[in-house]
Amino acid sequence: MTLHSDPRRLSFEGSRPVLSGEAALPRSGLEAAPLHDARVLTRGGVQARIALDGQVYALRITRAGKLILTK
């Protein structure tokens, strides 16, 4: 499985290209988990807020390109 490097379009070998934020892993018998581009979630910045059941989490992209999710 290869993820192409163009951040505007994500695709996997053997599957159709899809827009970033809409990609999903190939099906393996169970429903595949959605794949979201962190740079789309942060709108090109380094932070995004994610809500779950009334709680707000902070997603941050570090200078080293790692992701940190905090409550």
Secondary structure, 3 states (H helix, E strand, C coil): CCCCCCCCEECCCCCCCEECCCCECCCCCCCCCECCCHHHHCCCCCEEEEEECCEEEEEEECCCCCEEEEC
